[in-house]
Amino acid sequence: MMKTGDNRNPGDPEPREVVERTIRVDQAGEFGAVRIYEGQLAALRWTGRSNSETGRRIQHMAAQEREHNKVFDRLLVQRRVRPTVLSPLWNVAGFALGAATALMGDKAAMACTVAVEETIEEHYAHQAARLGDDEADLRTTVEKFRAEEIEHRDTALAAGAEQAPAYEALSAVIKTGSRLAIWLSTRI
């Protein structure tokens, strides 16, 4: 039976800290994802596109992200984990990113989804590998949400995300920002 922290190196966080960081960053990330989709939906309403195919896709993904966020909100309380102090920043930044990409067009909104979800999928895979059998429930949650993030990415790719103007540059910027948000939220 592998336990959380069995494969840690000198200087790596203790098992309890691994769990706390996992819950903290995942709650922050799911909150940020909700805000991105809320920003996109607001921009679609502003431009009269809320009932479009893109609008329906985003509404579906947003509903799943809200469920993810509820689970991690509950885990914060149950496991007595301090949330990140950066939530107010993620509140504004997530909404702004979502609104800006949706205002750039449907393909740009989908490009945002691909970039964020690819980053989160990698992050969740790394977390699942670090959680031992003593944290099987948390690992199962992370793996379930990872599968749904992959579904979001695939939906966005099928919707033409890669056809967005300056896709590679837009994707690189969003992925860099997402990785920075993960790093900061894990620690602060």
TAGIMO-V585564 format. One record per pair of residues at least 24 apart in sequence whose ideal C-beta (glycine too) atoms are under 10 Angstrom apart, sorted by the first residue. I is the first residue (numbers start at 0). J is the second residue. Records with the same first field share a line. If there is no record, write none. Layout:
BEGIN
I: J / J
END
This chain:
BEGIN
0: 131 / 132 / 133 / 135
1: 130 / 131 / 132 / 133
2: 130 / 131 / 132 / 133 / 134
3: 129 / 130 / 131 / 132 / 133 / 134 / 135 / 137 / 138
4: 129 / 130 / 131 / 133 / 134
5: 129 / 131 / 132 / 133
6: 128 / 129 / 131
7: 129
11: 129
12: 129 / 185 / 186
14: 129 / 130 / 131 / 133 / 134
15: 78 / 80
16: 185
17: 126 / 129 / 130 / 131 / 134 / 137
18: 74 / 78 / 80 / 126 / 129 / 130 / 133 / 134 / 137
19: 75 / 78 / 79 / 80 / 81 / 185
20: 80 / 126 / 129 / 184 / 185 / 186
21: 71 / 74 / 78 / 80 / 122 / 123 / 125 / 126 / 127 / 129 / 130 / 134 / 137 / 138 / 140 / 141 / 185
22: 70 / 71 / 72 / 73 / 74 / 75 / 77 / 78 / 79 / 80 / 81 / 82 / 126 / 137 / 140 / 141
23: 71 / 74 / 75 / 78 / 80 / 81 / 82 / 83 / 184 / 185 / 186 / 187
24: 71 / 83 / 122 / 126 / 180 / 181 / 182 / 183 / 184 / 185 / 186
25: 67 / 68 / 70 / 71 / 74 / 75 / 119 / 122 / 123 / 126 / 137 / 140 / 141 / 144 / 181 / 184 / 185
26: 67 / 68 / 69 / 70 / 71 / 72 / 73 / 74 / 75 / 80 / 82 / 83 / 86 / 184
27: 68 / 71 / 75 / 82 / 83 / 84 / 85 / 86 / 88 / 89 / 93 / 180 / 181 / 183 / 184 / 185 / 187
28: 64 / 67 / 68 / 71 / 83 / 89 / 93 / 115 / 118 / 119 / 122 / 123 / 144 / 148 / 177 / 180 / 181 / 184 / 185
29: 63 / 64 / 65 / 66 / 67 / 68 / 69 / 70 / 71 / 72 / 119 / 144 / 148
30: 64 / 65 / 67 / 68 / 71 / 72 / 82 / 83 / 86 / 89 / 90 / 93 / 184
31: 64 / 68 / 85 / 86 / 88 / 89 / 90 / 92 / 93 / 94 / 96 / 97 / 115 / 119 / 176 / 177 / 180 / 181 / 184
32: 60 / 61 / 63 / 64 / 65 / 67 / 68 / 89 / 93 / 97 / 112 / 115 / 116 / 119 / 148 / 151 / 177
33: 60 / 61 / 62 / 63 / 64 / 65 / 66 / 67 / 68 / 69 / 89 / 90 / 93 / 94 / 97
34: 61 / 64 / 68 / 86 / 89 / 90 / 91 / 92 / 93 / 94 / 95 / 96 / 97 / 98
35: 60 / 61 / 64 / 89 / 92 / 93 / 94 / 95 / 96 / 97 / 98 / 100 / 101 / 108 / 111 / 112 / 115 / 173 / 177
36: 60 / 61 / 62 / 63 / 64 / 65 / 93 / 94 / 97 / 101 / 108 / 111 / 112 / 115 / 151
37: 61 / 64 / 65 / 90 / 93 / 94 / 97 / 98
38: 91 / 92 / 93 / 94 / 95 / 96 / 97 / 98 / 99 / 100 / 101 / 102 / 108 / 111
39: 94 / 96 / 97 / 98 / 99 / 100 / 101 / 102 / 105 / 107 / 108 / 109 / 111 / 112
40: 97 / 98 / 101 / 108
41: 94 / 97 / 98 / 101 / 102
42: 94 / 97 / 98 / 99 / 100 / 101 / 102 / 103 / 108
43: 97 / 98 / 101 / 102 / 105 / 108
44: 101
45: 98 / 101 / 102
46: 101 / 102 / 104
48: 101 / 104 / 105 / 108
51: 105
52: 105 / 158
53: 101 / 104 / 105 / 106 / 108 / 109 / 155 / 158 / 159
54: 101 / 105 / 108
56: 105 / 108 / 109 / 112 / 151 / 154 / 155 / 157 / 158
57: 97 / 101 / 105 / 108 / 109 / 112 / 151 / 154 / 155 / 158
59: 150 / 151 / 154
60: 112 / 116 / 147 / 148 / 150 / 151 / 152 / 154 / 155
61: 97 / 151
63: 144 / 147 / 148 / 150 / 151
64: 144 / 147 / 148 / 151
66: 144 / 147
67: 119 / 140 / 143 / 144 / 147 / 148
70: 140 / 143 / 144
71: 140 / 144
74: 136 / 137 / 140
78: 137
81: 187
82: 184
83: 180 / 183 / 184 / 185 / 186 / 187
84: 183 / 184 / 187
85: 180 / 183 / 184 / 186 / 187
86: 184
88: 180 / 183 / 184 / 187
89: 180 / 183 / 184
92: 176 / 180
93: 180
96: 172 / 173 / 176 / 177
100: 163 / 169 / 173
103: 163 / 164 / 165 / 169
104: 159 / 162 / 163 / 164
105: 158 / 159 / 160 / 162 / 163
106: 155 / 158 / 159 / 160 / 161 / 162 / 163 / 164 / 166 / 169
107: 160 / 162 / 163 / 164 / 165 / 166 / 169
108: 155 / 158 / 160 / 163
109: 151 / 152 / 154 / 155 / 156 / 157 / 158 / 159 / 160 / 161 / 162 / 163 / 166
110: 155 / 156 / 158 / 159 / 160 / 161 / 162 / 163 / 164 / 165 / 166 / 167 / 169 / 170 / 173
111: 155 / 160 / 163 / 169 / 170 / 173 / 177
112: 148 / 151 / 152 / 154 / 155 / 156 / 158 / 160 / 173
113: 151 / 152 / 153 / 154 / 155 / 156 / 158 / 160 / 161 / 163 / 166 / 169 / 170 / 173 / 174
114: 152 / 155 / 160 / 166 / 169 / 170 / 171 / 172 / 173 / 174 / 175 / 176 / 177
115: 148 / 151 / 152 / 155 / 170 / 173 / 174 / 176 / 177 / 180
116: 145 / 147 / 148 / 149 / 150 / 151 / 152 / 153 / 154 / 155 / 156 / 177
117: 148 / 149 / 151 / 152 / 155 / 156 / 170 / 173 / 174 / 177
118: 148 / 152 / 170 / 173 / 174 / 175 / 176 / 177 / 178 / 180 / 181
119: 144 / 145 / 147 / 148 / 149 / 151 / 152 / 177 / 181
120: 144 / 145 / 146 / 147 / 148 / 149 / 151 / 152
121: 145 / 148 / 174 / 177 / 178 / 181
122: 148 / 177 / 178 / 181 / 185
123: 147 / 148 / 149
124: 149
125: 181
END
